[in-house]
Structure formats: structure tokens, C-alpha cells
Amino acid sequence: MGAKHSRASSKDKDPKRLLPGRRQKFSSWEDALLLGKDPRSLLKRGMRHVSFSLVTKGMTDIPDFLWGLLEVQKLNLSHNQLRVLPPEVGRLTRIVVLNLCGNRLKSLPREVSLLQNLKVLFLNMNCLAEVPAELSLCRNLEVLSMSHNCLSQLPGSFADLSRLRKLNLSNNCFAHIPICVFSLRGLDFLHVGSNRLENIAESIQCLASLQIFIAESNNIHSFPRSLCLVTSLELLNLDNNDIQTLPDELYLLCRLGRVAWNPMDKGLHISHNPLAKPLPELVEGGLEMLYSYLKDKKHS
């Protein structure tokens, strides 16, 4: 009896038997630090970028060792519980892609302006009520996604982001498209769906490179004629608004190609609007029929 008890006790103290439990308790980066490894061993060196990821770790704070990984070019801290992005982020000056989606951030530090190589910034699904004007100093920024926040305005200095090509402001609290957006002449993608828009400013015609414009699920009352001058459009989504009439010049948007019903398809999306007769039937008939009617109407 005593021998059996002794063997059981020795098994419980066997470090090899405890190892699986320890592996389950600690994440790979915590484990590496506990074993005294250099944090740089956690970096992934791809063909183009050095990356580091701490996704879905339940973190409320960013570990201090991260600010010493100066080689990082792609940093993914998405889907945690972060409430603050420390000013130390400004040390990581080589960052090209920064993903902060799915946290609880209410603001960004001014030091974000030090990320002069930043090209892609994801801030979706946070609690941002404002963004610092200093973000406009990231002049190499090409993609900025800030959907699902609490934003109602942008700093006027955002007009300086001359290289910005894709901007997602959907699911926020904008009552109008910020004026600074119309200065971003290189935009080819603009998403302002699910806000509080009641109109689209005539200045939309300034975005001559725009290929995709999404303004679905707002309260837009009219389709501006100036939007017909953005002839580069390949996808125009105005579903779920309050539009009753369509401009006669709509046929100028020749790259739309068709009336589209699937949200992912290119074309004209105009469903779930209170269109006046005979427009609903013409839309059902396709873009060619709709354009033909509008051309005849314009010249009659």
C-alpha cells in the first residue's frame, strides 16, 4: 500500500508530467519570456516584412518588451481588451501595418505621428470618439479603416493625407461626410455606410478617382447630380436610404455596368429606397433600360 502511494507521489512530481499543464496555461510569448528567451525570437521574418502578433490574448495592457522590438514592421494587437495605446508606440518607427481592431480604445496618443512609414492602419471596432490631428502627419498612409466607432468628425488636417486611397468610416455617427475627405483626391474607395447622413455634398465630384462608394443605410434624401460626374465609379451603393428620384445624368456612370443586388457585386445598388414610379420597374429591368429612360427624359 505504501509502495503504491510512493509511486503515485513520484509521478505527480515528475516535471515531464507537469509540462503539458504549463503549456496550456501560458501563451507562446509568455512561455518564451519565462524560459529567458530573447523576445526577438518571437518575431516572424517574412519575404517583405518583420511581423509580430498578439491576437486574442485577452490583454488589457501591452507588454513592455514590445517597445524594444524596433524591427517590427507589421504589428497585430487586434481583438484584445486594450483601453490605452501607450505613447511608446512612437518608438516603433518601422511599422508599415498596424492592426488595433476589436479593442476598447477611446483615443490614440499624439506619438502616432512618429510612425512615418505607416501605410495601413486598422482601428475598427473600438470606442473612438475622436482621432488626433497628429495622425495626419503619417503622410505615407494609404489605407485607414475606422468603422464601428463613435466618430462624428475628423480633424481638418486629414486633408494632408494625400496618399490615402482607401477610407472606411462606416458604422459611426457622421451627420455629413467630413469636408477634409473631399480633399483626398487619390481616394479610390470610400465607405460611409450606416451613419446619420441626410445628404451627399456636391463636393463629392472632387473625388475623381473614386471607384467604390458605399453610403448604404443612411437617411439620404436625394441623389446629387454631382455624383454622376465621378465617372470612375464601378460600385455605387445607396441601398436603404430615402431616395425618391434619380438624376437624368445617371447614365454618365457608364462603368457601373449593371444594377446589382448582391452587396459584394460591382454595379449600381439602389434597392430599398422609396423610388417614384416608374423607376422601380425600370430598375428591375436593368441598367440599360434605366439609362435609356433617363436619357430620353433629359432630352425631351
C-alpha positions, 0 to 999 in steps of 0.5 A: 500500500505504501509502495503504491502511494510512493509511486503515485507521489513520484509521478505527480512530481515528475516535471515531464508530467507537469509540462503539458499543464504549463503549456496550456496555461501560458501563451507562446510569448509568455512561455518564451519570456519565462524560459529567458528567451530573447523576445526577438525570437518571437518575431516572424521574418517574412519575404517583405516584412518583420511581423509580430502578433498578439491576437486574442490574448485577452490583454488589457495592457501591452507588454513592455518588451514590445517597445524594444522590438524596433524591427517590427514592421507589421504589428497585430494587437487586434481583438484584445481588451486594450483601453490605452495605446501607450505613447511608446508606440512612437518608438516603433518607427518601422511599422508599415501595418498596424492592426488595433481592431476589436479593442476598447480604445477611446483615443490614440496618443499624439506619438502616432505621428512618429510612425512615418512609414505607416501605410495601413492602419486598422482601428475598427471596432473600438470606442473612438470618439475622436482621432488626433490631428497628429495622425495626419502627419503619417503622410505615407498612409494609404489605407485607414479603416475606422468603422464601428466607432463613435466618430462624428468628425475628423480633424481638418488636417486629414486633408494632408493625407494625400496618399490615402486611397482607401477610407472606411468610416462606416458604422459611426455617427457622421451627420455629413461626410467630413469636408477634409475627405473631399480633399483626398483626391487619390481616394479610390474607395470610400465607405460611409455606410450606416451613419446619420447622413441626410445628404451627399455634398456636391463636393463629392465630384472632387473625388475623381478617382473614386471607384467604390462608394458605399453610403448604404443605410443612411437617411439620404434624401436625394441623389446629387447630380454631382455624383454622376460626374465621378465617372470612375465609379464601378460600385455605387451603393445607396441601398436603404436610404430615402431616395425618391428620384434619380438624376437624368445624368445617371447614365454618365456612370457608364462603368457601373455596368449593371444594377446589382443586388448582391452587396459584394457585386460591382454595379449600381445598388439602389434597392430599398429606397422609396423610388417614384414610379416608374423607376422601380420597374425600370430598375428591375429591368436593368441598367440599360433600360434605366439609362435609356429612360433617363436619357430620353427624359433629359432630352425631351 
